[in-house]
Amino acid sequence: MTTNQSRIGDWVRSTLGEDVARNIPERALRAAEEVIELAQACNVPAETLHRLVDYVFSRPAGKAYQEIGGSMVTLYAAAEALKLDADVCLVMECERIETPEVIERCRRRQLEKSAARVTGT
């Protein structure tokens, strides 16, 4: 039986490669990027997010397993507030990212990010 986690893990490995899939800071940054985009879609001002980053980083770091659980609880709560079914949203996004054109775009963007890191920009 394929779980959502294994489905997504397989997608990341086949689309972006094993090194990117296992790069923990990269995965955390991509998760943060998506949550920031959710905040943007919900009209949260950028200044509020900047203050939130400063607040979070002023405190001790948590444990990854607890923060993943907390992130998932918070996403489900946001979906509930928005009257969306988080599980349906996930299935729709998986179907979207598994299309050939999205896979190609993600590979291109990953190559651009890698090239920018190599050149120091």
PyMOL CGO cylinders between C-alpha atoms (Angstrom):
from pymol import cmd
from pymol.cgo import CYLINDER

trace = [
    CYLINDER, 0.00, 0.00, 0.00, 1.34, 3.40, -0.98, 0.3, 1, 1, 1, 1, 1, 1,
    CYLINDER, 1.34, 3.40, -0.98, 1.01, 6.11, 1.64, 0.3, 1, 1, 1, 1, 1, 1,
    CYLINDER, 1.01, 6.11, 1.64, 0.90, 9.81, 0.83, 0.3, 1, 1, 1, 1, 1, 1,
    CYLINDER, 0.90, 9.81, 0.83, 4.35, 10.18, 2.37, 0.3, 1, 1, 1, 1, 1, 1,
    CYLINDER, 4.35, 10.18, 2.37, 5.89, 7.41, 0.25, 0.3, 1, 1, 1, 1, 1, 1,
    CYLINDER, 5.89, 7.41, 0.25, 4.10, 8.71, -2.86, 0.3, 1, 1, 1, 1, 1, 1,
    CYLINDER, 4.10, 8.71, -2.86, 5.58, 12.16, -2.34, 0.3, 1, 1, 1, 1, 1, 1,
    CYLINDER, 5.58, 12.16, -2.34, 8.99, 10.76, -1.39, 0.3, 1, 1, 1, 1, 1, 1,
    CYLINDER, 8.99, 10.76, -1.39, 9.04, 8.73, -4.61, 0.3, 1, 1, 1, 1, 1, 1,
    CYLINDER, 9.04, 8.73, -4.61, 8.06, 11.84, -6.59, 0.3, 1, 1, 1, 1, 1, 1,
    CYLINDER, 8.06, 11.84, -6.59, 10.82, 13.98, -5.06, 0.3, 1, 1, 1, 1, 1, 1,
    CYLINDER, 10.82, 13.98, -5.06, 13.46, 11.29, -5.68, 0.3, 1, 1, 1, 1, 1, 1,
    CYLINDER, 13.46, 11.29, -5.68, 12.38, 10.61, -9.27, 0.3, 1, 1, 1, 1, 1, 1,
    CYLINDER, 12.38, 10.61, -9.27, 11.89, 14.30, -10.14, 0.3, 1, 1, 1, 1, 1, 1,
    CYLINDER, 11.89, 14.30, -10.14, 14.73, 16.02, -8.29, 0.3, 1, 1, 1, 1, 1, 1,
    CYLINDER, 14.73, 16.02, -8.29, 17.12, 13.22, -7.39, 0.3, 1, 1, 1, 1, 1, 1,
    CYLINDER, 17.12, 13.22, -7.39, 18.22, 11.40, -4.28, 0.3, 1, 1, 1, 1, 1, 1,
    CYLINDER, 18.22, 11.40, -4.28, 20.58, 14.15, -3.07, 0.3, 1, 1, 1, 1, 1, 1,
    CYLINDER, 20.58, 14.15, -3.07, 17.85, 16.79, -3.12, 0.3, 1, 1, 1, 1, 1, 1,
    CYLINDER, 17.85, 16.79, -3.12, 15.35, 14.39, -1.55, 0.3, 1, 1, 1, 1, 1, 1,
    CYLINDER, 15.35, 14.39, -1.55, 17.70, 13.69, 1.37, 0.3, 1, 1, 1, 1, 1, 1,
    CYLINDER, 17.70, 13.69, 1.37, 18.85, 17.30, 1.85, 0.3, 1, 1, 1, 1, 1, 1,
    CYLINDER, 18.85, 17.30, 1.85, 17.16, 18.16, 5.15, 0.3, 1, 1, 1, 1, 1, 1,
    CYLINDER, 17.16, 18.16, 5.15, 17.74, 21.95, 5.07, 0.3, 1, 1, 1, 1, 1, 1,
    CYLINDER, 17.74, 21.95, 5.07, 16.42, 22.02, 1.47, 0.3, 1, 1, 1, 1, 1, 1,
    CYLINDER, 16.42, 22.02, 1.47, 13.30, 20.07, 2.44, 0.3, 1, 1, 1, 1, 1, 1,
    CYLINDER, 13.30, 20.07, 2.44, 12.71, 22.37, 5.44, 0.3, 1, 1, 1, 1, 1, 1,
    CYLINDER, 12.71, 22.37, 5.44, 13.12, 25.46, 3.24, 0.3, 1, 1, 1, 1, 1, 1,
    CYLINDER, 13.12, 25.46, 3.24, 10.63, 24.12, 0.70, 0.3, 1, 1, 1, 1, 1, 1,
    CYLINDER, 10.63, 24.12, 0.70, 8.14, 23.39, 3.51, 0.3, 1, 1, 1, 1, 1, 1,
    CYLINDER, 8.14, 23.39, 3.51, 8.61, 26.93, 4.85, 0.3, 1, 1, 1, 1, 1, 1,
    CYLINDER, 8.61, 26.93, 4.85, 8.17, 28.35, 1.36, 0.3, 1, 1, 1, 1, 1, 1,
    CYLINDER, 8.17, 28.35, 1.36, 4.82, 26.59, 0.94, 0.3, 1, 1, 1, 1, 1, 1,
    CYLINDER, 4.82, 26.59, 0.94, 3.54, 27.76, 4.33, 0.3, 1, 1, 1, 1, 1, 1,
    CYLINDER, 3.54, 27.76, 4.33, 4.64, 31.32, 3.54, 0.3, 1, 1, 1, 1, 1, 1,
    CYLINDER, 4.64, 31.32, 3.54, 2.71, 31.06, 0.26, 0.3, 1, 1, 1, 1, 1, 1,
    CYLINDER, 2.71, 31.06, 0.26, -0.34, 29.90, 2.24, 0.3, 1, 1, 1, 1, 1, 1,
    CYLINDER, -0.34, 29.90, 2.24, 0.02, 32.95, 4.51, 0.3, 1, 1, 1, 1, 1, 1,
    CYLINDER, 0.02, 32.95, 4.51, 0.31, 35.17, 1.42, 0.3, 1, 1, 1, 1, 1, 1,
    CYLINDER, 0.31, 35.17, 1.42, -2.83, 33.58, -0.06, 0.3, 1, 1, 1, 1, 1, 1,
    CYLINDER, -2.83, 33.58, -0.06, -4.62, 34.35, 3.22, 0.3, 1, 1, 1, 1, 1, 1,
    CYLINDER, -4.62, 34.35, 3.22, -3.57, 38.03, 3.11, 0.3, 1, 1, 1, 1, 1, 1,
    CYLINDER, -3.57, 38.03, 3.11, -0.99, 37.91, 5.90, 0.3, 1, 1, 1, 1, 1, 1,
    CYLINDER, -0.99, 37.91, 5.90, 1.33, 40.93, 5.47, 0.3, 1, 1, 1, 1, 1, 1,
    CYLINDER, 1.33, 40.93, 5.47, 5.01, 40.25, 4.77, 0.3, 1, 1, 1, 1, 1, 1,
    CYLINDER, 5.01, 40.25, 4.77, 5.98, 42.44, 7.74, 0.3, 1, 1, 1, 1, 1, 1,
    CYLINDER, 5.98, 42.44, 7.74, 4.06, 40.11, 10.05, 0.3, 1, 1, 1, 1, 1, 1,
    CYLINDER, 4.06, 40.11, 10.05, 5.98, 37.12, 8.71, 0.3, 1, 1, 1, 1, 1, 1,
    CYLINDER, 5.98, 37.12, 8.71, 9.30, 38.92, 9.17, 0.3, 1, 1, 1, 1, 1, 1,
    CYLINDER, 9.30, 38.92, 9.17, 8.42, 39.57, 12.83, 0.3, 1, 1, 1, 1, 1, 1,
    CYLINDER, 8.42, 39.57, 12.83, 7.34, 35.94, 13.23, 0.3, 1, 1, 1, 1, 1, 1,
    CYLINDER, 7.34, 35.94, 13.23, 10.70, 34.68, 11.90, 0.3, 1, 1, 1, 1, 1, 1,
    CYLINDER, 10.70, 34.68, 11.90, 12.54, 36.89, 14.39, 0.3, 1, 1, 1, 1, 1, 1,
    CYLINDER, 12.54, 36.89, 14.39, 10.29, 35.65, 17.22, 0.3, 1, 1, 1, 1, 1, 1,
    CYLINDER, 10.29, 35.65, 17.22, 10.73, 31.96, 16.34, 0.3, 1, 1, 1, 1, 1, 1,
    CYLINDER, 10.73, 31.96, 16.34, 14.51, 32.25, 16.00, 0.3, 1, 1, 1, 1, 1, 1,
    CYLINDER, 14.51, 32.25, 16.00, 14.74, 34.05, 19.36, 0.3, 1, 1, 1, 1, 1, 1,
    CYLINDER, 14.74, 34.05, 19.36, 13.64, 30.81, 21.04, 0.3, 1, 1, 1, 1, 1, 1,
    CYLINDER, 13.64, 30.81, 21.04, 15.38, 27.44, 21.36, 0.3, 1, 1, 1, 1, 1, 1,
    CYLINDER, 15.38, 27.44, 21.36, 15.00, 25.04, 18.42, 0.3, 1, 1, 1, 1, 1, 1,
    CYLINDER, 15.00, 25.04, 18.42, 12.43, 22.30, 18.82, 0.3, 1, 1, 1, 1, 1, 1,
    CYLINDER, 12.43, 22.30, 18.82, 12.58, 18.62, 17.88, 0.3, 1, 1, 1, 1, 1, 1,
    CYLINDER, 12.58, 18.62, 17.88, 11.94, 17.88, 14.21, 0.3, 1, 1, 1, 1, 1, 1,
    CYLINDER, 11.94, 17.88, 14.21, 9.36, 15.14, 14.90, 0.3, 1, 1, 1, 1, 1, 1,
    CYLINDER, 9.36, 15.14, 14.90, 7.31, 17.46, 17.11, 0.3, 1, 1, 1, 1, 1, 1,
    CYLINDER, 7.31, 17.46, 17.11, 7.55, 20.37, 14.67, 0.3, 1, 1, 1, 1, 1, 1,
    CYLINDER, 7.55, 20.37, 14.67, 6.37, 18.14, 11.79, 0.3, 1, 1, 1, 1, 1, 1,
    CYLINDER, 6.37, 18.14, 11.79, 3.40, 17.05, 13.90, 0.3, 1, 1, 1, 1, 1, 1,
    CYLINDER, 3.40, 17.05, 13.90, 2.68, 20.64, 14.89, 0.3, 1, 1, 1, 1, 1, 1,
    CYLINDER, 2.68, 20.64, 14.89, 2.92, 21.78, 11.28, 0.3, 1, 1, 1, 1, 1, 1,
    CYLINDER, 2.92, 21.78, 11.28, 0.45, 19.13, 10.19, 0.3, 1, 1, 1, 1, 1, 1,
    CYLINDER, 0.45, 19.13, 10.19, -1.97, 20.00, 13.02, 0.3, 1, 1, 1, 1, 1, 1,
    CYLINDER, -1.97, 20.00, 13.02, -1.73, 23.66, 12.06, 0.3, 1, 1, 1, 1, 1, 1,
    CYLINDER, -1.73, 23.66, 12.06, -2.30, 22.95, 8.35, 0.3, 1, 1, 1, 1, 1, 1,
    CYLINDER, -2.30, 22.95, 8.35, -5.38, 20.87, 9.15, 0.3, 1, 1, 1, 1, 1, 1,
    CYLINDER, -5.38, 20.87, 9.15, -6.66, 23.68, 11.39, 0.3, 1, 1, 1, 1, 1, 1,
    CYLINDER, -6.66, 23.68, 11.39, -6.08, 26.21, 8.59, 0.3, 1, 1, 1, 1, 1, 1,
    CYLINDER, -6.08, 26.21, 8.59, -7.92, 23.96, 6.14, 0.3, 1, 1, 1, 1, 1, 1,
    CYLINDER, -7.92, 23.96, 6.14, -10.81, 23.68, 8.59, 0.3, 1, 1, 1, 1, 1, 1,
    CYLINDER, -10.81, 23.68, 8.59, -10.95, 27.48, 9.00, 0.3, 1, 1, 1, 1, 1, 1,
    CYLINDER, -10.95, 27.48, 9.00, -10.92, 27.86, 5.20, 0.3, 1, 1, 1, 1, 1, 1,
    CYLINDER, -10.92, 27.86, 5.20, -13.61, 25.18, 4.88, 0.3, 1, 1, 1, 1, 1, 1,
    CYLINDER, -13.61, 25.18, 4.88, -11.32, 23.07, 2.71, 0.3, 1, 1, 1, 1, 1, 1,
    CYLINDER, -11.32, 23.07, 2.71, -10.67, 19.34, 2.94, 0.3, 1, 1, 1, 1, 1, 1,
    CYLINDER, -10.67, 19.34, 2.94, -6.90, 19.09, 3.48, 0.3, 1, 1, 1, 1, 1, 1,
    CYLINDER, -6.90, 19.09, 3.48, -6.81, 15.49, 2.24, 0.3, 1, 1, 1, 1, 1, 1,
    CYLINDER, -6.81, 15.49, 2.24, -8.58, 16.44, -1.00, 0.3, 1, 1, 1, 1, 1, 1,
    CYLINDER, -8.58, 16.44, -1.00, -6.17, 19.39, -1.40, 0.3, 1, 1, 1, 1, 1, 1,
    CYLINDER, -6.17, 19.39, -1.40, -3.26, 16.95, -1.04, 0.3, 1, 1, 1, 1, 1, 1,
    CYLINDER, -3.26, 16.95, -1.04, -4.63, 14.53, -3.63, 0.3, 1, 1, 1, 1, 1, 1,
    CYLINDER, -4.63, 14.53, -3.63, -5.27, 17.38, -6.08, 0.3, 1, 1, 1, 1, 1, 1,
    CYLINDER, -5.27, 17.38, -6.08, -1.73, 18.72, -5.60, 0.3, 1, 1, 1, 1, 1, 1,
    CYLINDER, -1.73, 18.72, -5.60, -0.19, 15.26, -6.04, 0.3, 1, 1, 1, 1, 1, 1,
    CYLINDER, -0.19, 15.26, -6.04, -2.11, 14.80, -9.28, 0.3, 1, 1, 1, 1, 1, 1,
    CYLINDER, -2.11, 14.80, -9.28, -0.95, 18.25, -10.46, 0.3, 1, 1, 1, 1, 1, 1,
    CYLINDER, -0.95, 18.25, -10.46, 2.73, 17.74, -9.65, 0.3, 1, 1, 1, 1, 1, 1,
    CYLINDER, 2.73, 17.74, -9.65, 2.76, 14.31, -11.29, 0.3, 1, 1, 1, 1, 1, 1,
    CYLINDER, 2.76, 14.31, -11.29, 1.98, 15.77, -14.72, 0.3, 1, 1, 1, 1, 1, 1,
    CYLINDER, 1.98, 15.77, -14.72, 4.90, 15.79, -17.17, 0.3, 1, 1, 1, 1, 1, 1,
    CYLINDER, 4.90, 15.79, -17.17, 4.90, 19.57, -17.61, 0.3, 1, 1, 1, 1, 1, 1,
    CYLINDER, 4.90, 19.57, -17.61, 5.10, 20.22, -13.85, 0.3, 1, 1, 1, 1, 1, 1,
    CYLINDER, 5.10, 20.22, -13.85, 7.83, 17.60, -13.41, 0.3, 1, 1, 1, 1, 1, 1,
    CYLINDER, 7.83, 17.60, -13.41, 9.89, 19.29, -16.14, 0.3, 1, 1, 1, 1, 1, 1,
    CYLINDER, 9.89, 19.29, -16.14, 9.35, 22.75, -14.64, 0.3, 1, 1, 1, 1, 1, 1,
    CYLINDER, 9.35, 22.75, -14.64, 10.41, 21.50, -11.19, 0.3, 1, 1, 1, 1, 1, 1,
    CYLINDER, 10.41, 21.50, -11.19, 13.55, 19.90, -12.63, 0.3, 1, 1, 1, 1, 1, 1,
    CYLINDER, 13.55, 19.90, -12.63, 14.41, 23.13, -14.47, 0.3, 1, 1, 1, 1, 1, 1,
    CYLINDER, 14.41, 23.13, -14.47, 13.91, 25.26, -11.37, 0.3, 1, 1, 1, 1, 1, 1,
    CYLINDER, 13.91, 25.26, -11.37, 16.02, 22.88, -9.27, 0.3, 1, 1, 1, 1, 1, 1,
    CYLINDER, 16.02, 22.88, -9.27, 18.84, 23.11, -11.82, 0.3, 1, 1, 1, 1, 1, 1,
    CYLINDER, 18.84, 23.11, -11.82, 18.60, 26.92, -11.74, 0.3, 1, 1, 1, 1, 1, 1,
    CYLINDER, 18.60, 26.92, -11.74, 18.76, 26.90, -7.93, 0.3, 1, 1, 1, 1, 1, 1,
    CYLINDER, 18.76, 26.90, -7.93, 21.75, 24.56, -8.00, 0.3, 1, 1, 1, 1, 1, 1,
    CYLINDER, 21.75, 24.56, -8.00, 23.56, 26.72, -10.56, 0.3, 1, 1, 1, 1, 1, 1,
    CYLINDER, 23.56, 26.72, -10.56, 22.89, 29.84, -8.48, 0.3, 1, 1, 1, 1, 1, 1,
    CYLINDER, 22.89, 29.84, -8.48, 24.36, 28.17, -5.38, 0.3, 1, 1, 1, 1, 1, 1,
    CYLINDER, 24.36, 28.17, -5.38, 27.47, 27.06, -7.27, 0.3, 1, 1, 1, 1, 1, 1,
    CYLINDER, 27.47, 27.06, -7.27, 28.13, 30.58, -8.58, 0.3, 1, 1, 1, 1, 1, 1,
    CYLINDER, 28.13, 30.58, -8.58, 27.48, 32.10, -5.17, 0.3, 1, 1, 1, 1, 1, 1,
    CYLINDER, 27.48, 32.10, -5.17, 24.40, 34.16, -6.06, 0.3, 1, 1, 1, 1, 1, 1,
]
cmd.load_cgo(trace, "trace")
